[in-house]
């Protein structure tokens, strides 16, 4: 079962930054001073992350927040998840962003995606948008997912074979 942030943690609390604002700030900060190819890779990762959150973010929500998200989506505007929720929901959702189905197809893009995920977590902590003690399970989950994704398919299969052979 996936870890979940506290119900209603950011939804309906305008003082909290939305995921949309958080990601805009993070990618602007990350892209500053980068060469054009790196900047383009970062932007592709950002687009993929936003698509992932809209498609899969609901998996980490409480029943109450899921209902709120469905109501917001009923208005027909995109990015409902990113508008409604904040840093905690983003952190808990990040683990799934590194699932093989969501990894970008290009090798350099994929490497950037894997390396940016723990950097985003660290940035959330450094900017005090995420409490590292309260949200330790999300932080550990994202870092573990990045370590697993760095192994690549061959590393994951080898690890699985070792377990199956025991």
C-alpha positions as CSV (number, residue, x, y, z in Angstrom):
1,X,0.0,0.0,0.0
2,X,1.3,3.4,-0.9
3,X,2.0,6.1,1.8
4,X,-0.4,9.0,1.7
5,X,0.0,12.6,2.8
6,X,-2.5,13.8,5.4
7,X,-5.9,14.3,3.9
8,X,-6.5,17.8,2.7
9,X,-3.0,18.8,3.5
10,X,-2.9,21.6,0.8
11,X,-6.2,21.4,-0.9
12,X,-8.2,24.5,-0.1
13,X,-5.3,26.2,1.6
14,X,-4.3,29.1,-0.6
15,X,-1.3,30.1,1.6
16,X,0.4,26.8,0.5
17,X,2.2,26.8,-2.9
18,X,0.5,24.6,-5.5
19,X,2.5,21.9,-7.4
20,X,2.1,24.1,-10.5
21,X,3.9,27.0,-8.8
22,X,6.5,24.7,-7.2
23,X,7.4,23.0,-10.5
24,X,7.6,26.3,-12.3
25,X,10.0,27.6,-9.7
26,X,12.1,24.4,-9.5
27,X,12.5,24.1,-13.3
28,X,13.3,27.9,-13.6
29,X,15.9,27.5,-10.9
30,X,17.3,24.3,-12.5
31,X,17.4,25.7,-16.0
32,X,19.2,28.9,-15.1
33,X,22.5,29.1,-16.8
34,X,22.3,25.7,-18.5
35,X,23.2,25.1,-22.1
36,X,20.4,24.8,-24.6
37,X,20.4,20.9,-24.8
38,X,20.4,20.6,-21.0
39,X,17.6,23.2,-20.7
40,X,15.6,21.3,-23.3
41,X,16.0,18.0,-21.4
42,X,14.9,19.6,-18.2
43,X,11.8,20.9,-19.9
44,X,11.0,17.5,-21.3
45,X,11.3,16.0,-17.8
46,X,9.0,18.7,-16.5
47,X,6.4,18.0,-19.2
48,X,6.6,14.3,-18.4
49,X,6.3,14.9,-14.6
50,X,3.2,17.1,-15.1
51,X,1.6,14.4,-17.3
52,X,2.5,11.7,-14.8
53,X,1.0,13.7,-11.9
54,X,-2.3,14.3,-13.7
55,X,-2.6,10.6,-14.7
56,X,-1.3,8.9,-11.6
57,X,-1.3,11.4,-8.8
58,X,-4.7,10.3,-7.6
59,X,-3.1,7.1,-6.4
60,X,-1.7,8.8,-3.3
61,X,-4.8,10.8,-2.4
62,X,-7.2,10.2,0.4
63,X,-10.9,9.5,-0.6
64,X,-11.8,13.1,0.3
65,X,-9.0,14.6,-1.8
66,X,-9.9,12.2,-4.7
67,X,-13.4,13.5,-4.6
68,X,-12.2,17.1,-4.7
69,X,-9.9,16.3,-7.6
70,X,-12.8,14.8,-9.5
71,X,-14.9,17.9,-8.9
72,X,-12.0,20.1,-10.1
73,X,-11.6,18.0,-13.2
74,X,-15.3,18.4,-13.9
75,X,-14.6,22.0,-14.9
76,X,-12.7,20.6,-17.9
77,X,-9.4,22.6,-17.3
78,X,-6.2,20.7,-17.4
79,X,-3.6,20.4,-14.6
80,X,-6.2,19.9,-11.8
81,X,-3.9,17.9,-9.6
82,X,-1.1,20.5,-10.0
83,X,-3.4,23.3,-9.1
84,X,-5.0,21.7,-6.1
85,X,-2.2,20.1,-4.2
86,X,1.2,21.0,-2.9
87,X,4.6,19.9,-1.8
88,X,3.5,16.9,0.3
89,X,1.4,15.3,-2.5
90,X,4.2,16.0,-5.0
91,X,6.7,14.3,-2.8
92,X,4.5,11.2,-2.2
93,X,3.7,10.9,-5.9
94,X,7.4,11.1,-7.1
95,X,8.2,7.5,-6.4
96,X,5.9,6.4,-9.2
97,X,7.4,8.9,-11.6
98,X,10.4,6.6,-11.9
99,X,8.4,3.5,-12.7
100,X,9.6,2.0,-16.1
101,X,6.3,2.9,-17.7
102,X,6.9,6.6,-17.0
103,X,10.6,6.8,-17.8
104,X,11.4,8.9,-20.9
105,X,12.4,6.9,-24.0
106,X,15.6,8.8,-24.8
107,X,18.6,7.7,-22.7
108,X,19.8,11.2,-21.8
109,X,16.3,12.3,-21.0
110,X,15.8,9.2,-18.8
111,X,19.1,9.9,-16.9
112,X,18.0,13.5,-16.4
113,X,14.6,12.3,-15.1
114,X,16.2,9.9,-12.6
115,X,18.8,12.5,-11.4
116,X,16.3,15.4,-11.1
117,X,13.8,13.4,-8.9
118,X,16.0,13.3,-5.8
119,X,17.2,16.9,-6.6
120,X,13.5,18.0,-6.6
121,X,13.0,16.3,-3.2
122,X,16.1,18.0,-1.8
123,X,15.0,21.4,-3.2
124,X,11.6,21.0,-1.6
125,X,13.3,20.4,1.8
126,X,15.9,23.2,1.3
127,X,13.2,25.7,0.4
128,X,11.1,24.6,3.5
129,X,8.2,23.5,1.3
130,X,8.5,20.0,2.7
131,X,9.2,19.0,6.3
132,X,11.9,16.3,6.1
133,X,10.8,14.8,9.4
134,X,7.1,14.7,8.8
135,X,7.4,13.5,5.2
136,X,10.4,11.1,5.7
137,X,8.5,8.2,4.0
138,X,8.0,10.2,0.8
139,X,11.6,11.4,0.8
140,X,13.0,7.9,1.3
141,X,10.6,6.5,-1.3
142,X,11.7,8.9,-3.9
143,X,15.4,8.4,-3.2
144,X,15.0,4.6,-3.3
145,X,13.1,4.8,-6.6
146,X,15.9,6.9,-8.0
147,X,18.5,4.4,-6.8
148,X,16.5,1.6,-8.3
149,X,16.0,3.4,-11.6
150,X,19.7,4.1,-11.9
151,X,20.2,0.3,-12.0
152,X,18.4,0.2,-15.3
153,X,16.4,-2.8,-16.6
154,X,19.3,-5.2,-16.4
155,X,20.1,-4.3,-12.8
156,X,16.4,-4.7,-11.8
157,X,16.2,-8.1,-13.5
158,X,19.4,-9.3,-11.9
159,X,18.1,-8.2,-8.5
160,X,14.8,-10.0,-9.1
161,X,16.6,-13.2,-10.2
162,X,18.6,-13.2,-7.0
163,X,15.4,-13.0,-5.0
164,X,13.7,-15.7,-7.0
165,X,16.7,-18.0,-6.7
166,X,16.8,-17.8,-2.9
